[in-house]
């Protein structure tokens, strides 16, 4: 039976981070921390919309605002094909509506930028799951082809839709 080497003693008792999300705090923030970028409140171990109960305990950047500041998206959705030009307004409406709906559950999942380049639209998001949802909703409403591609470390997803 092979013996598995142990790491340094100080690492043996630490919990591993389940999410590869580099912008999530390893340790919790103080209750009622305020995001100075968007105004979200950190309460009950998650970012929420709302007002602080009294004076905010500290001001920080939430993971979404930090990603935007760093220009480092969690997801990239690329929409392309001849069908896109004819239905662009409807497709963009679907994307904006899905972001709104998604933010009710997860306020740090947002669209960073929508860029139109010729016959292609690129949407960058702060969360990989939001990018997947946007692609899925466009596919459900418009059909076409949908493909997902994750980076090796699972920190970003590329969603390609075409028709």
mmCIF file of the C-alpha atoms, coordinates in Angstrom:
data_MODEL
# 
_entry.id   MODEL 
# 
loop_
_atom_site.group_PDB 
_atom_site.id 
_atom_site.type_symbol 
_atom_site.label_atom_id 
_atom_site.label_alt_id 
_atom_site.label_comp_id 
_atom_site.label_asym_id 
_atom_site.label_entity_id 
_atom_site.label_seq_id 
_atom_site.pdbx_PDB_ins_code 
_atom_site.Cartn_x 
_atom_site.Cartn_y 
_atom_site.Cartn_z 
_atom_site.occupancy 
_atom_site.B_iso_or_equiv 
_atom_site.pdbx_formal_charge 
_atom_site.auth_seq_id 
_atom_site.auth_comp_id 
_atom_site.auth_asym_id 
_atom_site.auth_atom_id 
_atom_site.pdbx_PDB_model_num 
ATOM 1   C CA . UNK A 1 1   ? 0.000   0.000  0.000   1.00 0.00 ? 1   UNK A CA 1 
ATOM 2   C CA . UNK A 1 2   ? 1.468   3.345  -1.068  1.00 0.00 ? 2   UNK A CA 1 
ATOM 3   C CA . UNK A 1 3   ? 1.853   6.016  1.558   1.00 0.00 ? 3   UNK A CA 1 
ATOM 4   C CA . UNK A 1 4   ? 0.389   9.359  0.612   1.00 0.00 ? 4   UNK A CA 1 
ATOM 5   C CA . UNK A 1 5   ? 2.648   12.220 1.749   1.00 0.00 ? 5   UNK A CA 1 
ATOM 6   C CA . UNK A 1 6   ? 1.007   14.822 3.951   1.00 0.00 ? 6   UNK A CA 1 
ATOM 7   C CA . UNK A 1 7   ? 1.400   18.544 3.426   1.00 0.00 ? 7   UNK A CA 1 
ATOM 8   C CA . UNK A 1 8   ? 2.835   20.927 6.001   1.00 0.00 ? 8   UNK A CA 1 
ATOM 9   C CA . UNK A 1 9   ? 1.133   20.543 9.420   1.00 0.00 ? 9   UNK A CA 1 
ATOM 10  C CA . UNK A 1 10  ? -0.509  23.988 9.192   1.00 0.00 ? 10  UNK A CA 1 
ATOM 11  C CA . UNK A 1 11  ? -2.317  22.934 5.979   1.00 0.00 ? 11  UNK A CA 1 
ATOM 12  C CA . UNK A 1 12  ? -3.700  19.639 7.305   1.00 0.00 ? 12  UNK A CA 1 
ATOM 13  C CA . UNK A 1 13  ? -6.558  21.161 9.268   1.00 0.00 ? 13  UNK A CA 1 
ATOM 14  C CA . UNK A 1 14  ? -7.605  23.860 6.806   1.00 0.00 ? 14  UNK A CA 1 
ATOM 15  C CA . UNK A 1 15  ? -10.736 23.373 4.747   1.00 0.00 ? 15  UNK A CA 1 
ATOM 16  C CA . UNK A 1 16  ? -10.306 23.458 1.027   1.00 0.00 ? 16  UNK A CA 1 
ATOM 17  C CA . UNK A 1 17  ? -12.193 26.004 -1.012  1.00 0.00 ? 17  UNK A CA 1 
ATOM 18  C CA . UNK A 1 18  ? -14.943 24.238 -2.957  1.00 0.00 ? 18  UNK A CA 1 
ATOM 19  C CA . UNK A 1 19  ? -15.317 26.943 -5.558  1.00 0.00 ? 19  UNK A CA 1 
ATOM 20  C CA . UNK A 1 20  ? -12.573 27.931 -7.971  1.00 0.00 ? 20  UNK A CA 1 
ATOM 21  C CA . UNK A 1 21  ? -13.994 31.468 -7.800  1.00 0.00 ? 21  UNK A CA 1 
ATOM 22  C CA . UNK A 1 22  ? -10.908 33.561 -7.025  1.00 0.00 ? 22  UNK A CA 1 
ATOM 23  C CA . UNK A 1 23  ? -13.003 36.564 -6.055  1.00 0.00 ? 23  UNK A CA 1 
ATOM 24  C CA . UNK A 1 24  ? -14.876 34.939 -3.173  1.00 0.00 ? 24  UNK A CA 1 
ATOM 25  C CA . UNK A 1 25  ? -13.436 35.736 0.224   1.00 0.00 ? 25  UNK A CA 1 
ATOM 26  C CA . UNK A 1 26  ? -11.665 32.820 1.886   1.00 0.00 ? 26  UNK A CA 1 
ATOM 27  C CA . UNK A 1 27  ? -12.825 34.036 5.256   1.00 0.00 ? 27  UNK A CA 1 
ATOM 28  C CA . UNK A 1 28  ? -16.179 35.654 5.937   1.00 0.00 ? 28  UNK A CA 1 
ATOM 29  C CA . UNK A 1 29  ? -16.597 39.384 5.997   1.00 0.00 ? 29  UNK A CA 1 
ATOM 30  C CA . UNK A 1 30  ? -18.062 41.233 8.960   1.00 0.00 ? 30  UNK A CA 1 
ATOM 31  C CA . UNK A 1 31  ? -21.852 41.336 8.994   1.00 0.00 ? 31  UNK A CA 1 
ATOM 32  C CA . UNK A 1 32  ? -23.305 44.354 7.130   1.00 0.00 ? 32  UNK A CA 1 
ATOM 33  C CA . UNK A 1 33  ? -20.198 45.017 5.038   1.00 0.00 ? 33  UNK A CA 1 
ATOM 34  C CA . UNK A 1 34  ? -21.100 47.383 2.192   1.00 0.00 ? 34  UNK A CA 1 
ATOM 35  C CA . UNK A 1 35  ? -19.881 47.145 -1.400  1.00 0.00 ? 35  UNK A CA 1 
ATOM 36  C CA . UNK A 1 36  ? -18.608 50.608 -2.260  1.00 0.00 ? 36  UNK A CA 1 
ATOM 37  C CA . UNK A 1 37  ? -19.081 49.861 -5.974  1.00 0.00 ? 37  UNK A CA 1 
ATOM 38  C CA . UNK A 1 38  ? -22.728 48.788 -6.216  1.00 0.00 ? 38  UNK A CA 1 
ATOM 39  C CA . UNK A 1 39  ? -24.215 49.076 -2.721  1.00 0.00 ? 39  UNK A CA 1 
ATOM 40  C CA . UNK A 1 40  ? -24.790 45.366 -2.022  1.00 0.00 ? 40  UNK A CA 1 
ATOM 41  C CA . UNK A 1 41  ? -24.746 44.276 1.622   1.00 0.00 ? 41  UNK A CA 1 
ATOM 42  C CA . UNK A 1 42  ? -22.885 41.233 2.943   1.00 0.00 ? 42  UNK A CA 1 
ATOM 43  C CA . UNK A 1 43  ? -25.312 39.591 5.367   1.00 0.00 ? 43  UNK A CA 1 
ATOM 44  C CA . UNK A 1 44  ? -25.724 35.998 6.549   1.00 0.00 ? 44  UNK A CA 1 
ATOM 45  C CA . UNK A 1 45  ? -22.607 34.936 4.610   1.00 0.00 ? 45  UNK A CA 1 
ATOM 46  C CA . UNK A 1 46  ? -23.844 36.139 1.213   1.00 0.00 ? 46  UNK A CA 1 
ATOM 47  C CA . UNK A 1 47  ? -24.149 39.302 -0.853  1.00 0.00 ? 47  UNK A CA 1 
ATOM 48  C CA . UNK A 1 48  ? -27.702 40.691 -0.884  1.00 0.00 ? 48  UNK A CA 1 
ATOM 49  C CA . UNK A 1 49  ? -29.622 43.704 -2.074  1.00 0.00 ? 49  UNK A CA 1 
ATOM 50  C CA . UNK A 1 50  ? -30.940 45.864 0.703   1.00 0.00 ? 50  UNK A CA 1 
ATOM 51  C CA . UNK A 1 51  ? -30.003 48.406 3.297   1.00 0.00 ? 51  UNK A CA 1 
ATOM 52  C CA . UNK A 1 52  ? -27.521 47.939 6.146   1.00 0.00 ? 52  UNK A CA 1 
ATOM 53  C CA . UNK A 1 53  ? -28.990 47.648 9.617   1.00 0.00 ? 53  UNK A CA 1 
ATOM 54  C CA . UNK A 1 54  ? -27.380 50.815 10.913  1.00 0.00 ? 54  UNK A CA 1 
ATOM 55  C CA . UNK A 1 55  ? -23.880 51.914 9.927   1.00 0.00 ? 55  UNK A CA 1 
ATOM 56  C CA . UNK A 1 56  ? -22.020 49.541 7.558   1.00 0.00 ? 56  UNK A CA 1 
ATOM 57  C CA . UNK A 1 57  ? -19.272 47.628 9.381   1.00 0.00 ? 57  UNK A CA 1 
ATOM 58  C CA . UNK A 1 58  ? -16.794 48.234 6.535   1.00 0.00 ? 58  UNK A CA 1 
ATOM 59  C CA . UNK A 1 59  ? -16.634 49.080 2.849   1.00 0.00 ? 59  UNK A CA 1 
ATOM 60  C CA . UNK A 1 60  ? -15.193 46.607 0.353   1.00 0.00 ? 60  UNK A CA 1 
ATOM 61  C CA . UNK A 1 61  ? -15.718 45.585 -3.260  1.00 0.00 ? 61  UNK A CA 1 
ATOM 62  C CA . UNK A 1 62  ? -18.061 42.651 -3.830  1.00 0.00 ? 62  UNK A CA 1 
ATOM 63  C CA . UNK A 1 63  ? -16.780 39.870 -6.134  1.00 0.00 ? 63  UNK A CA 1 
ATOM 64  C CA . UNK A 1 64  ? -18.751 41.254 -9.103  1.00 0.00 ? 64  UNK A CA 1 
ATOM 65  C CA . UNK A 1 65  ? -17.375 44.788 -8.756  1.00 0.00 ? 65  UNK A CA 1 
ATOM 66  C CA . UNK A 1 66  ? -13.859 43.393 -8.294  1.00 0.00 ? 66  UNK A CA 1 
ATOM 67  C CA . UNK A 1 67  ? -14.191 41.357 -11.522 1.00 0.00 ? 67  UNK A CA 1 
ATOM 68  C CA . UNK A 1 68  ? -15.415 44.446 -13.371 1.00 0.00 ? 68  UNK A CA 1 
ATOM 69  C CA . UNK A 1 69  ? -12.532 46.505 -12.027 1.00 0.00 ? 69  UNK A CA 1 
ATOM 70  C CA . UNK A 1 70  ? -10.056 43.814 -13.127 1.00 0.00 ? 70  UNK A CA 1 
ATOM 71  C CA . UNK A 1 71  ? -11.778 43.296 -16.537 1.00 0.00 ? 71  UNK A CA 1 
ATOM 72  C CA . UNK A 1 72  ? -11.797 39.566 -15.775 1.00 0.00 ? 72  UNK A CA 1 
ATOM 73  C CA . UNK A 1 73  ? -15.126 37.989 -16.767 1.00 0.00 ? 73  UNK A CA 1 
ATOM 74  C CA . UNK A 1 74  ? -16.391 34.709 -15.342 1.00 0.00 ? 74  UNK A CA 1 
ATOM 75  C CA . UNK A 1 75  ? -18.268 33.988 -18.556 1.00 0.00 ? 75  UNK A CA 1 
ATOM 76  C CA . UNK A 1 76  ? -18.211 35.047 -22.196 1.00 0.00 ? 76  UNK A CA 1 
ATOM 77  C CA . UNK A 1 77  ? -21.276 34.520 -24.390 1.00 0.00 ? 77  UNK A CA 1 
ATOM 78  C CA . UNK A 1 78  ? -20.784 34.871 -28.135 1.00 0.00 ? 78  UNK A CA 1 
ATOM 79  C CA . UNK A 1 79  ? -23.842 35.121 -30.381 1.00 0.00 ? 79  UNK A CA 1 
ATOM 80  C CA . UNK A 1 80  ? -23.379 34.835 -34.138 1.00 0.00 ? 80  UNK A CA 1 
ATOM 81  C CA . UNK A 1 81  ? -24.946 33.818 -37.440 1.00 0.00 ? 81  UNK A CA 1 
ATOM 82  C CA . UNK A 1 82  ? -27.148 35.383 -40.114 1.00 0.00 ? 82  UNK A CA 1 
ATOM 83  C CA . UNK A 1 83  ? -30.287 34.865 -37.978 1.00 0.00 ? 83  UNK A CA 1 
ATOM 84  C CA . UNK A 1 84  ? -28.876 37.196 -35.312 1.00 0.00 ? 84  UNK A CA 1 
ATOM 85  C CA . UNK A 1 85  ? -29.124 40.342 -37.471 1.00 0.00 ? 85  UNK A CA 1 
ATOM 86  C CA . UNK A 1 86  ? -32.858 39.841 -38.068 1.00 0.00 ? 86  UNK A CA 1 
ATOM 87  C CA . UNK A 1 87  ? -33.687 39.110 -34.401 1.00 0.00 ? 87  UNK A CA 1 
ATOM 88  C CA . UNK A 1 88  ? -31.070 41.171 -32.531 1.00 0.00 ? 88  UNK A CA 1 
ATOM 89  C CA . UNK A 1 89  ? -33.542 43.305 -30.530 1.00 0.00 ? 89  UNK A CA 1 
ATOM 90  C CA . UNK A 1 90  ? -35.509 40.275 -29.377 1.00 0.00 ? 90  UNK A CA 1 
ATOM 91  C CA . UNK A 1 91  ? -32.370 38.334 -28.419 1.00 0.00 ? 91  UNK A CA 1 
ATOM 92  C CA . UNK A 1 92  ? -30.880 41.271 -26.495 1.00 0.00 ? 92  UNK A CA 1 
ATOM 93  C CA . UNK A 1 93  ? -34.212 41.701 -24.689 1.00 0.00 ? 93  UNK A CA 1 
ATOM 94  C CA . UNK A 1 94  ? -34.098 38.012 -23.686 1.00 0.00 ? 94  UNK A CA 1 
ATOM 95  C CA . UNK A 1 95  ? -30.554 38.474 -22.351 1.00 0.00 ? 95  UNK A CA 1 
ATOM 96  C CA . UNK A 1 96  ? -31.394 41.560 -20.297 1.00 0.00 ? 96  UNK A CA 1 
ATOM 97  C CA . UNK A 1 97  ? -34.565 39.957 -18.919 1.00 0.00 ? 97  UNK A CA 1 
ATOM 98  C CA . UNK A 1 98  ? -32.682 36.809 -17.866 1.00 0.00 ? 98  UNK A CA 1 
ATOM 99  C CA . UNK A 1 99  ? -30.001 38.884 -16.096 1.00 0.00 ? 99  UNK A CA 1 
ATOM 100 C CA . UNK A 1 100 ? -32.716 40.773 -14.188 1.00 0.00 ? 100 UNK A CA 1 
ATOM 101 C CA . UNK A 1 101 ? -34.405 37.524 -13.181 1.00 0.00 ? 101 UNK A CA 1 
ATOM 102 C CA . UNK A 1 102 ? -31.125 35.922 -12.176 1.00 0.00 ? 102 UNK A CA 1 
ATOM 103 C CA . UNK A 1 103 ? -30.028 38.886 -10.024 1.00 0.00 ? 103 UNK A CA 1 
ATOM 104 C CA . UNK A 1 104 ? -32.990 38.327 -7.707  1.00 0.00 ? 104 UNK A CA 1 
ATOM 105 C CA . UNK A 1 105 ? -31.349 35.075 -6.563  1.00 0.00 ? 105 UNK A CA 1 
ATOM 106 C CA . UNK A 1 106 ? -27.697 35.977 -7.093  1.00 0.00 ? 106 UNK A CA 1 
ATOM 107 C CA . UNK A 1 107 ? -26.994 39.737 -7.123  1.00 0.00 ? 107 UNK A CA 1 
ATOM 108 C CA . UNK A 1 108 ? -23.290 39.269 -7.904  1.00 0.00 ? 108 UNK A CA 1 
ATOM 109 C CA . UNK A 1 109 ? -24.126 37.618 -11.229 1.00 0.00 ? 109 UNK A CA 1 
ATOM 110 C CA . UNK A 1 110 ? -24.291 40.489 -13.730 1.00 0.00 ? 110 UNK A CA 1 
ATOM 111 C CA . UNK A 1 111 ? -23.571 41.469 -17.262 1.00 0.00 ? 111 UNK A CA 1 
ATOM 112 C CA . UNK A 1 112 ? -20.293 43.337 -17.470 1.00 0.00 ? 112 UNK A CA 1 
ATOM 113 C CA . UNK A 1 113 ? -20.513 44.454 -21.092 1.00 0.00 ? 113 UNK A CA 1 
ATOM 114 C CA . UNK A 1 114 ? -22.433 43.835 -24.312 1.00 0.00 ? 114 UNK A CA 1 
ATOM 115 C CA . UNK A 1 115 ? -20.285 44.464 -27.367 1.00 0.00 ? 115 UNK A CA 1 
ATOM 116 C CA . UNK A 1 116 ? -21.568 44.372 -30.955 1.00 0.00 ? 116 UNK A CA 1 
ATOM 117 C CA . UNK A 1 117 ? -18.964 43.691 -33.651 1.00 0.00 ? 117 UNK A CA 1 
ATOM 118 C CA . UNK A 1 118 ? -20.316 43.235 -37.171 1.00 0.00 ? 118 UNK A CA 1 
ATOM 119 C CA . UNK A 1 119 ? -22.441 40.072 -37.261 1.00 0.00 ? 119 UNK A CA 1 
ATOM 120 C CA . UNK A 1 120 ? -21.442 39.035 -33.721 1.00 0.00 ? 120 UNK A CA 1 
ATOM 121 C CA . UNK A 1 121 ? -22.480 40.052 -30.202 1.00 0.00 ? 121 UNK A CA 1 
ATOM 122 C CA . UNK A 1 122 ? -20.261 39.307 -27.207 1.00 0.00 ? 122 UNK A CA 1 
ATOM 123 C CA . UNK A 1 123 ? -21.658 39.439 -23.678 1.00 0.00 ? 123 UNK A CA 1 
ATOM 124 C CA . UNK A 1 124 ? -19.278 39.219 -20.707 1.00 0.00 ? 124 UNK A CA 1 
ATOM 125 C CA . UNK A 1 125 ? -20.587 38.269 -17.258 1.00 0.00 ? 125 UNK A CA 1 
ATOM 126 C CA . UNK A 1 126 ? -19.257 38.259 -13.720 1.00 0.00 ? 126 UNK A CA 1 
ATOM 127 C CA . UNK A 1 127 ? -20.401 34.673 -13.095 1.00 0.00 ? 127 UNK A CA 1 
ATOM 128 C CA . UNK A 1 128 ? -19.997 31.540 -15.201 1.00 0.00 ? 128 UNK A CA 1 
ATOM 129 C CA . UNK A 1 129 ? -23.473 30.331 -14.252 1.00 0.00 ? 129 UNK A CA 1 
ATOM 130 C CA . UNK A 1 130 ? -25.061 33.516 -15.578 1.00 0.00 ? 130 UNK A CA 1 
ATOM 131 C CA . UNK A 1 131 ? -23.300 33.041 -18.923 1.00 0.00 ? 131 UNK A CA 1 
ATOM 132 C CA . UNK A 1 132 ? -24.659 29.491 -19.085 1.00 0.00 ? 132 UNK A CA 1 
ATOM 133 C CA . UNK A 1 133 ? -28.184 30.719 -18.275 1.00 0.00 ? 133 UNK A CA 1 
ATOM 134 C CA . UNK A 1 134 ? -28.017 33.426 -20.936 1.00 0.00 ? 134 UNK A CA 1 
ATOM 135 C CA . UNK A 1 135 ? -26.947 30.914 -23.576 1.00 0.00 ? 135 UNK A CA 1 
ATOM 136 C CA . UNK A 1 136 ? -29.628 28.445 -22.494 1.00 0.00 ? 136 UNK A CA 1 
ATOM 137 C CA . UNK A 1 137 ? -32.399 31.087 -22.608 1.00 0.00 ? 137 UNK A CA 1 
ATOM 138 C CA . UNK A 1 138 ? -31.385 32.289 -26.074 1.00 0.00 ? 138 UNK A CA 1 
ATOM 139 C CA . UNK A 1 139 ? -31.316 28.671 -27.242 1.00 0.00 ? 139 UNK A CA 1 
ATOM 140 C CA . UNK A 1 140 ? -34.742 27.938 -25.718 1.00 0.00 ? 140 UNK A CA 1 
ATOM 141 C CA . UNK A 1 141 ? -36.343 30.959 -27.357 1.00 0.00 ? 141 UNK A CA 1 
ATOM 142 C CA . UNK A 1 142 ? -34.513 30.967 -30.704 1.00 0.00 ? 142 UNK A CA 1 
ATOM 143 C CA . UNK A 1 143 ? -33.140 27.420 -31.207 1.00 0.00 ? 143 UNK A CA 1 
ATOM 144 C CA . UNK A 1 144 ? -29.861 27.155 -33.141 1.00 0.00 ? 144 UNK A CA 1 
ATOM 145 C CA . UNK A 1 145 ? -26.625 25.600 -31.864 1.00 0.00 ? 145 UNK A CA 1 
ATOM 146 C CA . UNK A 1 146 ? -25.276 26.032 -28.339 1.00 0.00 ? 146 UNK A CA 1 
ATOM 147 C CA . UNK A 1 147 ? -21.796 25.020 -27.154 1.00 0.00 ? 147 UNK A CA 1 
ATOM 148 C CA . UNK A 1 148 ? -20.039 25.380 -23.789 1.00 0.00 ? 148 UNK A CA 1 
ATOM 149 C CA . UNK A 1 149 ? -16.295 25.408 -23.213 1.00 0.00 ? 149 UNK A CA 1 
ATOM 150 C CA . UNK A 1 150 ? -14.676 25.701 -19.779 1.00 0.00 ? 150 UNK A CA 1 
ATOM 151 C CA . UNK A 1 151 ? -11.126 26.745 -19.036 1.00 0.00 ? 151 UNK A CA 1 
ATOM 152 C CA . UNK A 1 152 ? -8.833  24.088 -17.593 1.00 0.00 ? 152 UNK A CA 1 
ATOM 153 C CA . UNK A 1 153 ? -9.190  25.446 -14.038 1.00 0.00 ? 153 UNK A CA 1 
ATOM 154 C CA . UNK A 1 154 ? -12.994 25.911 -14.411 1.00 0.00 ? 154 UNK A CA 1 
ATOM 155 C CA . UNK A 1 155 ? -12.686 29.631 -13.629 1.00 0.00 ? 155 UNK A CA 1 
ATOM 156 C CA . UNK A 1 156 ? -14.345 30.786 -16.857 1.00 0.00 ? 156 UNK A CA 1 
ATOM 157 C CA . UNK A 1 157 ? -16.871 29.462 -19.366 1.00 0.00 ? 157 UNK A CA 1 
ATOM 158 C CA . UNK A 1 158 ? -17.256 30.374 -23.017 1.00 0.00 ? 158 UNK A CA 1 
ATOM 159 C CA . UNK A 1 159 ? -20.769 29.945 -24.389 1.00 0.00 ? 159 UNK A CA 1 
ATOM 160 C CA . UNK A 1 160 ? -21.227 30.032 -28.162 1.00 0.00 ? 160 UNK A CA 1 
ATOM 161 C CA . UNK A 1 161 ? -24.656 30.300 -29.767 1.00 0.00 ? 161 UNK A CA 1 
ATOM 162 C CA . UNK A 1 162 ? -25.182 30.459 -33.505 1.00 0.00 ? 162 UNK A CA 1 
ATOM 163 C CA . UNK A 1 163 ? -28.011 30.249 -35.977 1.00 0.00 ? 163 UNK A CA 1 
# 
